Amino acid sequence: MKKTITAFLLGVFITLTGYIPFYMHVREKWFDLGRNTGQINGLATALKALEKEFGPYDGESDYRTLFSVKATSVVVIEKDGKKEIQIY
């Protein structure tokens, strides 16, 4: 019986030594995925709010991109000496 318990405990120890680093790696990846998803959702919300306020890009002047969310960007243009934000 003593050999069985020792073998069992040794097996548990060996399994945990391999599992714990793997678990920490997977946990870090899940955390990063959640953070990135939240960041994209926040930027998309800001983009929608800015689009309601400032409207789409008129295509007439040069622009500088502030940030992008997938295929949509918030750009700064200079029009009549004033800087404006538009959605491209």
C-alpha positions as CSV (number, residue, x, y, z in Angstrom):
1,M,0.0,0.0,0.0
2,K,2.9,2.3,0.8
3,K,4.3,1.9,-2.7
4,T,0.9,2.6,-4.3
5,I,0.5,5.9,-2.3
6,T,4.1,6.9,-3.1
7,A,3.6,6.1,-6.8
8,F,0.4,8.1,-6.9
9,L,1.9,11.1,-5.2
10,L,4.9,11.0,-7.5
11,G,2.6,10.9,-10.5
12,V,0.6,13.8,-9.2
13,F,3.8,15.8,-8.6
14,I,5.2,15.0,-12.1
15,T,1.9,15.9,-13.7
16,L,1.6,19.2,-11.9
17,T,5.2,20.2,-12.8
18,G,4.3,20.0,-16.4
19,Y,0.8,21.4,-16.1
20,I,1.4,24.5,-14.0
21,P,3.7,26.2,-16.6
22,F,1.3,25.3,-19.4
23,Y,-1.6,26.7,-17.4
24,M,0.2,30.0,-16.7
25,H,1.0,30.4,-20.4
26,V,-2.6,29.8,-21.4
27,R,-3.9,32.1,-18.6
28,E,-1.7,34.9,-19.9
29,K,-3.0,34.4,-23.5
30,W,-6.6,34.5,-22.3
31,F,-5.8,37.7,-20.3
32,D,-4.3,39.3,-23.4
33,L,-7.2,38.2,-25.6
34,G,-9.7,39.8,-23.1
35,R,-7.7,43.0,-22.9
36,N,-7.5,43.3,-26.7
37,T,-11.2,42.6,-27.2
38,G,-12.0,45.3,-24.6
39,Q,-9.7,47.8,-26.3
40,I,-11.3,47.2,-29.7
41,N,-14.8,47.5,-28.2
42,G,-13.9,50.8,-26.5
43,L,-12.4,52.2,-29.7
44,A,-15.4,51.1,-31.7
45,T,-17.7,52.8,-29.2
46,A,-15.6,56.0,-29.4
47,L,-15.6,55.8,-33.2
48,K,-19.4,55.6,-33.3
49,A,-19.8,58.6,-31.0
50,L,-17.3,60.7,-33.0
51,E,-19.0,59.7,-36.3
52,K,-22.4,61.1,-34.9
53,E,-20.7,64.3,-33.9
54,F,-18.3,65.0,-36.8
55,G,-19.5,63.0,-39.8
56,P,-17.6,61.1,-42.5
57,Y,-14.4,62.2,-44.3
58,D,-15.2,64.5,-47.2
59,G,-12.2,63.3,-49.3
60,E,-11.1,66.8,-50.2
61,S,-8.0,67.4,-48.1
62,D,-5.0,65.5,-46.7
63,Y,-5.5,63.7,-43.4
64,R,-3.6,62.3,-40.5
65,T,-4.9,59.1,-38.9
66,L,-5.5,59.2,-35.1
67,F,-6.6,55.6,-34.7
68,S,-8.2,52.8,-36.6
69,V,-10.7,50.1,-35.8
70,K,-10.8,47.4,-38.4
71,A,-11.6,49.2,-41.7
72,T,-12.7,52.5,-40.2
73,S,-10.3,55.3,-39.1
74,V,-10.6,58.6,-37.2
75,V,-8.7,61.2,-39.1
76,V,-7.7,64.8,-38.5
77,I,-7.9,67.2,-41.5
78,E,-7.1,70.9,-41.7
79,K,-9.9,72.9,-43.4
80,D,-9.7,76.7,-43.7
81,G,-6.9,76.8,-41.1
82,K,-8.9,74.8,-38.5
83,K,-8.4,71.2,-37.6
84,E,-11.4,68.9,-37.7
85,I,-12.0,65.3,-36.9
86,Q,-13.7,63.1,-39.4
87,I,-14.4,59.4,-39.9
88,Y,-12.8,57.7,-42.9
